[in-house]
Amino acid sequence: MQVPKRKKETYQRPQADPYVTKEKFNSLQKKLQILKTIKQPREAAEVKRLALMGDFSENTGYQLAKRRLRGINQNILNIEKQLRAAKIIPQNIEHQTVALGSVVSLETIEKTIKTYRLLGSEETNPAQGVISHNSPLGLAMMNRKVGETIQIRVGNQIRKYKIIKIE
């Protein structure tokens, strides 16, 4: 009989984008504080209470509480890691070239004007005009000046935009 061979892990999780606004950083700190001071102690007390009921193998309440506690602990570790790696996007930036935190107005070929704010990947919301600096449009805009034309490929089309304003 042949022993099965395990495939090597080829998938690696992409590194999280460290760039965040001061507001997002403060929000993460607040969320971490709530997890550590309220949710984790409450769930740990529930696990302890259910553990006193005895038989762990058939105690589904205990197993579910342990799972919730593990989830909370993992969230705490993830947020702490994110906060350690965080780089705050500066508020007062020069408006000569497009950079992180810039609000950029673009003119399309159809003469419509679209406005985007460039932030880190954690805070994107395309519906509200907030895009990542790692997106195709964000990458094309970075370090460009007012009056320059940029091109991006969308499917089989090439779209052109002209930078008309940087705030």
SEGUNU-654522 format. One record per atom (N, C-alpha, C): residue number from 0; residue in one letter; atom name; z, y negated, x negated. Coordinates in steps of 0.02 Angstrom, whole numbers, plus 50000, padded with zeros to 5 digits. Example, Ala and Ser with C-alpha at 12.3 -4.5 7.8 and 13.67 -1.06 7.14 Angstrom:
// SEGUNU-654522
 resi resn name    pz    py    px
    0    a    N 50390 50284 49340
    0    a   CA 50390 50225 49385
    0    a    C 50390 50165 49340
    1    s    N 50354 50112 49358
    1    s   CA 50357 50053 49316
    1    s    C 50394 49998 49355
***
This chain:
// SEGUNU-654522
 resi resn name    pz    py    px
    0    m    N 50000 50059 49958
    0    m   CA 50000 50000 50000
    0    m    C 50000 49938 49956
    1    q    N 49959 49890 49974
    1    q   CA 49952 49830 49934
    1    q    C 49999 49775 49961
    2    v    N 50032 49741 49917
    2    v   CA 50077 49687 49936
    2    v    C 50035 49625 49951
    3    p    N 50046 49594 50007
    3    p   CA 50007 49534 50022
    3    p    C 50023 49477 49973
    4    k    N 49972 49440 49955
    4    k   CA 49981 49384 49910
    4    k    C 49981 49320 49950
    5    r    N 50028 49279 49934
    5    r   CA 50035 49216 49969
    5    r    C 49989 49164 49937
    6    k    N 49955 49126 49979
    6    k   CA 49912 49073 49954
    6    k    C 49955 49015 49929
    7    k    N 49930 48981 49878
    7    k   CA 49965 48923 49853
    7    k    C 49962 48867 49904
    8    e    N 50014 48827 49904
    8    e   CA 50014 48769 49948
    8    e    C 49964 48719 49922
    9    t    N 49911 48709 49957
    9    t   CA 49860 48661 49935
    9    t    C 49869 48594 49969
   10    y    N 49902 48593 50026
   10    y   CA 49911 48530 50062
   10    y    C 49972 48494 50034
   11    q    N 49962 48432 50016
   11    q   CA 50018 48391 49995
   11    q    C 50022 48331 50042
   12    r    N 50081 48316 50063
   12    r   CA 50090 48259 50108
   12    r    C 50073 48195 50071
   13    p    N 50037 48151 50104
   13    p   CA 50022 48088 50070
   13    p    C 50085 48046 50062
   14    q    N 50085 48007 50009
   14    q   CA 50142 47963 49997
   14    q    C 50145 47911 50052
   15    a    N 50204 47896 50076
   15    a   CA 50212 47845 50126
   15    a    C 50197 47777 50095
   16    d    N 50167 47733 50135
   16    d   CA 50152 47666 50111
   16    d    C 50217 47627 50106
   17    p    N 50235 47602 50046
   17    p   CA 50299 47569 50038
   17    p    C 50302 47498 50064
   18    y    N 50246 47467 50081
   18    y   CA 50245 47397 50100
   18    y    C 50267 47387 50172
   19    v    N 50320 47348 50181
   19    v   CA 50347 47332 50248
   19    v    C 50367 47259 50250
   20    t    N 50369 47232 50311
   20    t   CA 50393 47164 50319
   20    t    C 50469 47165 50318
   21    k    N 50498 47106 50309
   21    k   CA 50571 47101 50308
   21    k    C 50600 47124 50375
   22    e    N 50565 47110 50430
   22    e   CA 50589 47130 50497
   22    e    C 50592 47206 50502
   23    k    N 50539 47240 50479
   23    k   CA 50537 47313 50481
   23    k    C 50592 47343 50437
   24    f    N 50603 47313 50378
   24    f   CA 50655 47336 50333
   24    f    C 50724 47331 50367
   25    n    N 50737 47273 50399
   25    n   CA 50800 47264 50434
   25    n    C 50807 47313 50493
   26    s    N 50752 47326 50527
   26    s   CA 50752 47374 50583
   26    s    C 50770 47444 50558
   27    l    N 50741 47464 50501
   27    l   CA 50757 47530 50473
   27    l    C 50830 47534 50453
   28    q    N 50857 47481 50423
   28    q   CA 50927 47480 50404
   28    q    C 50972 47487 50466
   29    k    N 50954 47452 50520
   29    k   CA 50993 47456 50581
   29    k    C 50991 47526 50611
   30    k    N 50932 47557 50611
   30    k   CA 50924 47625 50637
   30    k    C 50964 47674 50596
   31    l    N 50964 47666 50530
   31    l   CA 51003 47710 50485
   31    l    C 51078 47703 50500
   32    q    N 51100 47642 50510
   32    q   CA 51171 47629 50525
   32    q    C 51192 47664 50590
   33    i    N 51149 47660 50641
   33    i   CA 51164 47692 50705
   33    i    C 51167 47768 50697
   34    l    N 51119 47796 50660
   34    l   CA 51119 47868 50649
   34    l    C 51182 47891 50613
   35    k    N 51202 47854 50561
   35    k   CA 51260 47875 50521
   35    k    C 51326 47864 50556
   36    t    N 51332 47810 50593
   36    t   CA 51398 47794 50621
   36    t    C 51409 47818 50692
   37    i    N 51355 47828 50730
   37    i   CA 51363 47848 50800
   37    i    C 51336 47918 50814
   38    k    N 51272 47928 50801
   38    k   CA 51240 47991 50821
   38    k    C 51263 48051 50780
   39    q    N 51266 48044 50714
   39    q   CA 51286 48101 50672
   39    q    C 51357 48124 50686
   40    p    N 51407 48078 50688
   40    p   CA 51475 48101 50702
   40    p    C 51482 48133 50772
   41    r    N 51446 48104 50821
   41    r   CA 51450 48131 50889
   41    r    C 51422 48202 50891
   42    e    N 51364 48212 50858
   42    e   CA 51333 48279 50858
   42    e    C 51374 48329 50818
   43    a    N 51404 48306 50762
   43    a   CA 51446 48350 50722
   43    a    C 51508 48372 50762
   44    a    N 51536 48327 50801
   44    a   CA 51593 48345 50844
   44    a    C 51572 48396 50897
   45    e    N 51512 48388 50923
   45    e   CA 51487 48436 50974
   45    e    C 51476 48505 50943
   46    v    N 51450 48507 50882
   46    v   CA 51440 48571 50847
   46    v    C 51508 48605 50835
   47    k    N 51556 48565 50815
   47    k   CA 51623 48592 50803
   47    k    C 51655 48619 50867
   48    r    N 51646 48582 50922
   48    r   CA 51674 48603 50986
   48    r    C 51642 48669 51009
   49    l    N 51575 48674 51001
   49    l   CA 51540 48735 51022
   49    l    C 51553 48794 50976
   50    a    N 51569 48779 50913
   50    a   CA 51584 48833 50865
   50    a    C 51650 48868 50884
   51    l    N 51694 48832 50915
   51    l   CA 51759 48861 50935
   51    l    C 51752 48912 50992
   52    m    N 51694 48913 51024
   52    m   CA 51683 48960 51079
   52    m    C 51671 49031 51054
   53    g    N 51662 49039 50989
   53    g   CA 51655 49107 50963
   53    g    C 51585 49127 50946
   54    d    N 51565 49186 50967
   54    d   CA 51502 49219 50949
   54    d    C 51443 49171 50941
   55    f    N 51422 49162 50878
   55    f   CA 51368 49115 50862
   55    f    C 51299 49143 50882
   56    s    N 51291 49208 50881
   56    s   CA 51225 49237 50894
   56    s    C 51202 49227 50966
   57    e    N 51248 49224 51013
   57    e   CA 51228 49216 51083
   57    e    C 51249 49149 51111
   58    n    N 51270 49104 51069
   58    n   CA 51292 49038 51090
   58    n    C 51234 48989 51083
   59    t    N 51191 48985 51134
   59    t   CA 51132 48942 51130
   59    t    C 51151 48868 51126
   60    g    N 51203 48849 51158
   60    g   CA 51226 48780 51154
   60    g    C 51241 48760 51082
   61    y    N 51274 48805 51046
   61    y   CA 51290 48793 50976
   61    y    C 51226 48789 50934
   62    q    N 51179 48835 50946
   62    q   CA 51117 48835 50908
   62    q    C 51077 48772 50920
   63    l    N 51074 48749 50982
   63    l   CA 51038 48687 50998
   63    l    C 51073 48626 50967
   64    a    N 51138 48625 50968
   64    a   CA 51175 48569 50938
   64    a    C 51164 48568 50862
   65    k    N 51163 48626 50831
   65    k   CA 51150 48629 50758
   65    k    C 51080 48603 50743
   66    r    N 51032 48621 50785
   66    r   CA 50963 48599 50775
   66    r    C 50959 48522 50781
   67    r    N 50994 48494 50832
   67    r   CA 50994 48421 50839
   67    r    C 51027 48387 50779
   68    l    N 51082 48417 50754
   68    l   CA 51116 48389 50696
   68    l    C 51072 48391 50634
   69    r    N 51036 48447 50625
   69    r   CA 50989 48451 50569
   69    r    C 50934 48398 50574
   70    g    N 50910 48386 50635
   70    g   CA 50859 48335 50647
   70    g    C 50885 48266 50630
   71    i    N 50946 48251 50650
   71    i   CA 50977 48186 50635
   71    i    C 50985 48179 50559
   72    n    N 51010 48231 50526
   72    n   CA 51019 48229 50453
   72    n    C 50952 48219 50418
   73    q    N 50899 48251 50443
   73    q   CA 50833 48242 50412
   73    q    C 50807 48171 50422
   74    n    N 50819 48143 50482
   74    n   CA 50800 48073 50494
   74    n    C 50836 48026 50447
   75    i    N 50900 48038 50435
   75    i   CA 50938 47997 50389
   75    i    C 50909 48000 50319
   76    l    N 50893 48061 50296
   76    l   CA 50864 48068 50229
   76    l    C 50796 48033 50225
   77    n    N 50755 48040 50276
   77    n   CA 50688 48008 50276
   77    n    C 50694 47932 50274
   78    i    N 50738 47904 50315
   78    i   CA 50745 47831 50316
   78    i    C 50774 47806 50251
   79    e    N 50823 47842 50222
   79    e   CA 50851 47821 50158
   79    e    C 50798 47821 50103
   80    k    N 50755 47872 50103
   80    k   CA 50701 47876 50055
   80    k    C 50652 47818 50065
   81    q    N 50636 47804 50127
   81    q   CA 50590 47750 50142
   81    q    C 50618 47682 50121
   82    l    N 50683 47672 50132
   82    l   CA 50715 47609 50112
   82    l    C 50718 47601 50036
   83    r    N 50729 47656 50001
   83    r   CA 50731 47653 49927
   83    r    C 50663 47634 49898
   84    a    N 50610 47659 49929
   84    a   CA 50542 47648 49904
   84    a    C 50511 47583 49931
   85    a    N 50544 47552 49980
   85    a   CA 50514 47495 50015
   85    a    C 50501 47435 49968
   86    k    N 50443 47404 49981
   86    k   CA 50425 47342 49947
   86    k    C 50412 47292 50003
   87    i    N 50451 47238 50002
   87    i   CA 50446 47187 50054
   87    i    C 50383 47145 50044
   88    i    N 50345 47136 50097
   88    i   CA 50286 47093 50095
   88    i    C 50310 47021 50096
   89    p    N 50290 46981 50047
   89    p   CA 50314 46911 50044
   89    p    C 50289 46870 50104
   90    q    N 50332 46825 50128
   90    q   CA 50315 46784 50186
   90    q    C 50270 46725 50166
   91    n    N 50289 46689 50115
   91    n   CA 50251 46630 50095
   91    n    C 50200 46650 50042
   92    i    N 50139 46661 50064
   92    i   CA 50087 46680 50017
   92    i    C 50034 46626 50015
   93    e    N 49998 46623 49960
   93    e   CA 49943 46575 49956
   93    e    C 49887 46596 50002
   94    h    N 49851 46548 50025
   94    h   CA 49798 46562 50073
   94    h    C 49729 46556 50041
   95    q    N 49725 46567 49976
   95    q   CA 49661 46563 49941
   95    q    C 49621 46628 49951
   96    t    N 49656 46684 49944
   96    t   CA 49623 46749 49951
   96    t    C 49663 46792 50000
   97    v    N 49630 46843 50027
   97    v   CA 49662 46889 50074
   97    v    C 49710 46934 50035
   98    a    N 49772 46939 50059
   98    a   CA 49822 46982 50028
   98    a    C 49865 47013 50083
   99    l    N 49912 47056 50064
   99    l   CA 49958 47084 50113
   99    l    C 49996 47029 50148
  100    g    N 50000 47033 50213
  100    g   CA 50035 46983 50253
  100    g    C 49989 46928 50279
  101    s    N 49927 46926 50255
  101    s   CA 49880 46874 50277
  101    s    C 49857 46886 50349
  102    v    N 49844 46830 50383
  102    v   CA 49811 46833 50448
  102    v    C 49741 46807 50436
  103    v    N 49692 46850 50450
  103    v   CA 49622 46836 50433
  103    v    C 49580 46832 50496
  104    s    N 49540 46780 50502
  104    s   CA 49493 46773 50557
  104    s    C 49424 46791 50531
  105    l    N 49391 46837 50566
  105    l   CA 49325 46860 50547
  105    l    C 49275 46843 50602
  106    e    N 49214 46827 50581
  106    e   CA 49160 46814 50628
  106    e    C 49110 46871 50623
  107    t    N 49094 46900 50680
  107    t   CA 49045 46955 50681
  107    t    C 48975 46927 50685
  108    i    N 48925 46971 50680
  108    i   CA 48855 46951 50686
  108    i    C 48842 46920 50754
  109    e    N 48877 46945 50806
  109    e   CA 48869 46920 50874
  109    e    C 48905 46853 50885
  110    k    N 48932 46825 50832
  110    k   CA 48968 46760 50833
  110    k    C 49034 46763 50871
  111    t    N 49063 46823 50878
  111    t   CA 49130 46828 50906
  111    t    C 49181 46826 50849
  112    i    N 49238 46798 50864
  112    i   CA 49290 46791 50813
  112    i    C 49346 46840 50828
  113    k    N 49364 46878 50777
  113    k   CA 49420 46926 50782
  113    k    C 49471 46908 50729
  114    t    N 49535 46913 50747
  114    t   CA 49589 46896 50701
  114    t    C 49631 46958 50688
  115    y    N 49645 46970 50624
  115    y   CA 49684 47028 50604
  115    y    C 49740 47007 50557
  116    r    N 49795 47042 50560
  116    r   CA 49850 47033 50512
  116    r    C 49853 47096 50470
  117    l    N 49853 47087 50404
  117    l   CA 49855 47144 50357
  117    l    C 49927 47160 50339
  118    l    N 49949 47220 50356
  118    l   CA 50017 47243 50339
  118    l    C 50012 47313 50310
  119    g    N 50070 47342 50294
  119    g   CA 50073 47411 50270
  119    g    C 50059 47460 50326
  120    s    N 50047 47522 50307
  120    s   CA 50028 47574 50355
  120    s    C 50082 47588 50408
  121    e    N 50145 47574 50393
  121    e   CA 50199 47588 50439
  121    e    C 50199 47543 50501
  122    e    N 50168 47485 50496
  122    e   CA 50173 47436 50549
  122    e    C 50108 47422 50586
  123    t    N 50058 47463 50577
  123    t   CA 49993 47449 50607
  123    t    C 49995 47455 50683
  124    n    N 49956 47413 50715
  124    n   CA 49946 47415 50787
  124    n    C 49880 47381 50801
  125    p    N 49825 47419 50795
  125    p   CA 49758 47389 50804
  125    p    C 49748 47353 50870
  126    a    N 49781 47376 50923
  126    a   CA 49774 47343 50988
  126    a    C 49800 47271 50986
  127    q    N 49848 47258 50942
  127    q   CA 49876 47191 50935
  127    q    C 49849 47154 50874
  128    g    N 49799 47183 50841
  128    g   CA 49768 47149 50785
  128    g    C 49804 47159 50719
  129    v    N 49848 47207 50715
  129    v   CA 49883 47221 50652
  129    v    C 49852 47284 50622
  130    i    N 49821 47276 50563
  130    i   CA 49789 47332 50531
  130    i    C 49818 47344 50462
  131    s    N 49808 47404 50436
  131    s   CA 49833 47423 50371
  131    s    C 49787 47396 50316
  132    h    N 49817 47380 50259
  132    h   CA 49778 47360 50201
  132    h    C 49740 47419 50173
  133    n    N 49756 47480 50195
  133    n   CA 49722 47541 50173
  133    n    C 49665 47562 50220
  134    s    N 49657 47527 50276
  134    s   CA 49603 47543 50323
  134    s    C 49537 47520 50292
  135    p    N 49481 47546 50316
  135    p   CA 49417 47524 50288
  135    p    C 49407 47448 50292
  136    l    N 49424 47418 50348
  136    l   CA 49417 47346 50355
  136    l    C 49467 47309 50311
  137    g    N 49528 47334 50308
  137    g   CA 49579 47304 50265
  137    g    C 49560 47306 50192
  138    l    N 49535 47363 50169
  138    l   CA 49514 47370 50100
  138    l    C 49456 47322 50084
  139    a    N 49410 47315 50132
  139    a   CA 49353 47271 50121
  139    a    C 49374 47198 50117
  140    m    N 49427 47180 50153
  140    m   CA 49449 47110 50154
  140    m    C 49492 47090 50094
  141    m    N 49527 47138 50065
  141    m   CA 49575 47122 50011
  141    m    C 49542 47083 49955
  142    n    N 49576 47031 49933
  142    n   CA 49557 46989 49876
  142    n    C 49492 46950 49888
  143    r    N 49472 46943 49950
  143    r   CA 49412 46904 49965
  143    r    C 49432 46833 49985
  144    k    N 49384 46788 49984
  144    k   CA 49397 46717 49999
  144    k    C 49360 46697 50062
  145    v    N 49378 46638 50088
  145    v   CA 49345 46610 50147
  145    v    C 49271 46600 50130
  146    g    N 49228 46620 50177
  146    g   CA 49157 46612 50169
  146    g    C 49122 46674 50145
  147    e    N 49159 46721 50117
  147    e   CA 49128 46783 50093
  147    e    C 49112 46830 50151
  148    t    N 49060 46869 50141
  148    t   CA 49039 46918 50191
  148    t    C 49059 46987 50167
  149    i    N 49087 47026 50213
  149    i   CA 49107 47095 50196
  149    i    C 49068 47143 50240
  150    q    N 49060 47204 50215
  150    q   CA 49025 47256 50252
  150    q    C 49069 47319 50254
  151    i    N 49068 47351 50312
  151    i   CA 49102 47417 50316
  151    i    C 49056 47464 50354
  152    r    N 49062 47527 50338
  152    r   CA 49022 47578 50372
  152    r    C 49064 47609 50427
  153    v    N 49037 47607 50488
  153    v   CA 49069 47637 50546
  153    v    C 49019 47688 50574
  154    g    N 49032 47751 50560
  154    g   CA 48985 47804 50580
  154    g    C 48920 47795 50542
  155    n    N 48866 47787 50578
  155    n   CA 48800 47777 50547
  155    n    C 48781 47704 50541
  156    q    N 48825 47660 50564
  156    q   CA 48810 47588 50563
  156    q    C 48847 47553 50507
  157    i    N 48818 47498 50485
  157    i   CA 48852 47454 50438
  157    i    C 48866 47389 50476
  158    r    N 48930 47371 50478
  158    r   CA 48950 47310 50513
  158    r    C 48965 47256 50461
  159    k    N 48943 47196 50477
  159    k   CA 48955 47139 50432
  159    k    C 49001 47089 50465
  160    y    N 49047 47063 50425
  160    y   CA 49093 47012 50449
  160    y    C 49095 46956 50397
  161    k    N 49106 46895 50422
  161    k   CA 49114 46838 50378
  161    k    C 49186 46812 50385
  162    i    N 49219 46802 50330
  162    i   CA 49288 46777 50331
  162    i    C 49284 46702 50343
  163    i    N 49314 46679 50398
  163    i   CA 49310 46608 50413
  163    i    C 49377 46572 50405
  164    k    N 49432 46611 50404
  164    k   CA 49498 46578 50398
  164    k    C 49549 46628 50371
  165    i    N 49592 46605 50326
  165    i   CA 49647 46646 50299
  165    i    C 49711 46606 50309
  166    e    N 49759 46635 50343
  166    e   CA 49823 46602 50354
  166    e    C 49878 46640 50318
***
